[in-house]
Amino acid sequence: MLRSILLRLIMGDVPLVVCVGEALVDFLPEQPGLLRNSERFTRCMGGAPANTAVGLARCGVKSALQTRVGDDELGHYLVETMNAEGVDTSAVGFDSKRRTGITFVQVNDSGARSFLFYRNDAAEKSFGPEHVDEAMIQQAAVLHLCTNLMETTCGRDATMKAVDAARAGNTLVSVDPNLRLHLWPSEDACRQAGLALVEQANVVKLSDDEATLLTGISDSQEAARAVHRMGPGLVVVTLGEQGCVWSGAPGEGECMAPAVECVDSTGAGDAFVAGMLSVLQSAASLPPGAWPRSLVEQAVHRGCQVGSRVVTAYGATTAL
């Protein structure tokens, strides 16, 4: 392992941002409307951490994904797609006993979407602490996490092992809870998983709905302040077409999103994170409390730009 680390360092092939979590296959209907009326679907890569890794690569930032996929045609499709994008997949494992998870995405006329998941006992749910590449995380500038792995005991243990590795390597921890209520036995279980991860983070990105779920506060700026008080150095709450608000050591602010026609909002939050981290990774050696306001403003502006771009086409990464 030491030899491979040294080779990657010498060759400049060390990922700057390591994403840990699921990679799925999304099936999107060719036309908006109810799935029951859809006859043709387009296959796309999905899964929030995987989407973010691809988004970072397209922003010119070397990224990696750590996860497990099925040793099946869809799993190989995901790995080949990420390889083609320049994402480091050396820590993506193939599971011969479980299948790759899939999702059917329902999109309405305004571009809003809902999901029909087929991922019970999917390969990503076998990802445990033994699969975490600690050395990769410790070499990186940023570790990025979501909560979906934490559905299982082994996934929760893997998530916390990744956090511990980041702490040992002085690696910045970024969290997008990506809360999915239907994946949890109760709303409170979902909330507690989100809070447990947020408390470990240096940077947090939340949707407005997630911010309200975690804090009980409907005002997005107030919710951002409340999460900032939990410990993260920077908290950003996204507001869809209205952009975002943020709270952090440099103060507070907002950023408007570019005006675009929304075709499909799938992956918008993942793209926002990719854009934001493409800026913040350059200052990851500094504690967020030392970041100047200009850096944060540049990061959220970039997030809004990249997030707005992705909604102009079907698929989580198509328009990046």
BELQUI-V17694 format. One record per pair of residues at least 24 apart in sequence whose C-alpha atoms are under 6 Angstrom apart, sorted by the first residue. I is the first residue (numbers start at 0). J is the second residue. Records with the same first field share a line. If there is no record, write none. Layout:
I=J + J
//
This chain:
14=61 + 62 + 63 + 139
15=61 + 62 + 139 + 140
16=62 + 139 + 140 + 141 + 142
17=62 + 63 + 64 + 142
18=48 + 64 + 142 + 143
19=64 + 65 + 144
20=48 + 66
21=46 + 66 + 123
22=46 + 49
23=100 + 101
24=101
25=101 + 102 + 103
26=103
27=104
31=106 + 107 + 108
32=107
34=105
47=269
51=269 + 273
54=270 + 273
55=273
62=86
63=87
64=88
65=90 + 91
66=91
67=91 + 92 + 93 + 122 + 123 + 126
68=93 + 99 + 122 + 123
69=93 + 94 + 97 + 98 + 99 + 122
70=94 + 95
74=99
97=121 + 122
98=122
110=261 + 262 + 263 + 264
111=264
126=154
127=153 + 154 + 157
128=156 + 157
133=164
136=165
137=164 + 165 + 168
140=170 + 280 + 283
141=170 + 171 + 172
142=172 + 173
143=173 + 174
144=174
145=174 + 175 + 176 + 177
146=176
171=283
172=200 + 201
173=200 + 201 + 202 + 203
174=203
175=203 + 204
200=231
201=231 + 232
202=231 + 232 + 233 + 234
203=234
204=234 + 235 + 236
205=236
206=236 + 237
207=236 + 237 + 238
232=287 + 288
248=288
249=292
256=303
261=310 + 311
262=310 + 311 + 312
263=310 + 313
264=310
265=315
266=315
267=306 + 309
270=305 + 306
271=302 + 303 + 305 + 306
274=301 + 302 + 305
275=299 + 301 + 302
//
